[in-house]
Amino acid sequence: MNIKIRLTLMNFLQYAIWGSYLTSMGSYLMNVGLAPRIGLFYAMQGIVSLFMPALIGILADRWIQAQRLLGFCHLIAALFMCSAGYYALTAGTNVAFGTLFLLYALSVAFYMPTIALSNSVAYSALEGAGLDTVKAFPPIRVWGTVGFICSMLLCDAAGFQTTYKQFFQCALLGLLLGCYAFSLPQCPTNLSSERKTLVDALGLKAFALFKQKKMAIFFIFSMLLGVSLQITNGFANPFITSFRNIPEYASTFGANHANALISLSQVSETLCILLIPFCLKRFGIKNVMLMSMTAWVLRFGFFGLGNPGSGVWMFILSMIVYGVAFDFFNVSGSLFVNQETDTSIRSSAQGLFMIMTNGIGATIGTLGAQAVVNKLVISQPDPIAMTHGWSSSWLIFAGYALVVAVLFAIIFKYKHNPQAIAK
């Protein structure tokens, strides 16, 4: 089978797994009385990303072929997610935070490293086939977003988005990819008989990238932008669904099918991913990152000003700019790291990128967002007051993204070389 088709299937399943619950879990948690702890569930994705992607990346660089490790991680993650779904099934409305959180945390601990691993597998396979990763990878990665959309819509259409059944959907897809990963092309490891330092043996050379001013600033701002990554995943669905408690909006499509409305964000992704090769070559990584940061300002701002009735057009605009906000940062950043690092540490460097973005950044972001939502939304006495609280929360998030964008424009210095990108 053509290598592009095989990698396309890998990416489709990789993100379909995540799409099963990522945008809808918040509404399920609200239904079982865990609304004040939504942020903890999403922060756990960031907490495990502080160390698991780096550790798994080290194994992939040094000892275990990346495609095999990808398979093992998905199988383990699926097992724990299935256990979480079974526990939620048996517990009904008496879900204990500790038990559900532990099973979920163990699952995401093994899932989060697979994002960087799947990138490494794809880059290795494409380079092994003599293909240009900057040109060949985005059209493949776009099918990951298609998988995410299909999974979200399935969750919505099947009525899973407010129930524990979304966990079972996730587990089934994880088992499929776990098995499929073992059939992917072999990825090289870097074993050798020469004497190595402890830093070399542990694969910690990627952290030496902080000695380069350009890379240090890039990783720091990746962390600051990473703060925004999981906020809408955790709170957009509960926010839009909350309008069902207001008679004026109770019968609107968006209030009753939040996942379907949010899926427009992923449709936007499919288009924006295809623009990445052109934008990177034409504008360079700094301007592409600035586009992403500006899009985050608009993403949050439109949520703060819109509603599912007469203001639904603002929600739709928020969904449209999400593709630029997410992909121009995540995919372009991953390609930038791949180009700026030596082949011997690329898996570790991708893991480091995950630490800074989905690790430190996303953890701070989701916990901070939960504190804001608890203060301005959950503490309010009635649905109307909660709606005003949601609006204020989104505008606070937009203000943060704006500050980061201005600082990045001033501090990050990078001379764009179109010929380097074209190689």
HELIX and SHEET records of a PDB file:
HELIX    1   1 ILE A    3  GLY A   19  1                                  17    
HELIX    2   2 MET A   25  ASN A   31  1                                   7    
HELIX    3   3 ALA A   35  ARG A   37  5                                   3    
HELIX    4   4 ILE A   38  VAL A   48  1                                  11    
HELIX    5   5 MET A   52  ARG A   62  1                                  11    
HELIX    6   6 ALA A   66  ALA A   91  1                                  26    
HELIX    7   7 PHE A   97  GLY A  128  1                                  32    
HELIX    8   8 THR A  133  ALA A  157  1                                  25    
HELIX    9   9 LYS A  165  ALA A  181  1                                  17    
HELIX   10  10 LEU A  198  LEU A  202  1                                   5    
HELIX   11  11 LEU A  204  LYS A  211  5                                   8    
HELIX   12  12 LYS A  213  GLY A  226  1                                  14    
HELIX   13  13 ILE A  231  THR A  241  1                                  11    
HELIX   14  14 SER A  242  ASN A  245  5                                   4    
HELIX   15  15 PHE A  253  ASN A  256  1                                   4    
HELIX   16  16 ALA A  258  LEU A  305  1                                  48    
HELIX   17  17 VAL A  312  GLU A  340  1                                  29    
HELIX   18  18 THR A  343  ILE A  345  5                                   3    
HELIX   19  19 ARG A  346  MET A  354  1                                   9    
HELIX   20  20 ILE A  355  GLY A  361  3                                   7    
HELIX   21  21 ALA A  362  VAL A  373  1                                  12    
HELIX   22  22 ASN A  374  ILE A  378  3                                   5    
HELIX   23  23 PRO A  383  ILE A  411  1                                  29    
HELIX   24  24 PRO A  418  ALA A  422  1                                   5    
END                                                                             
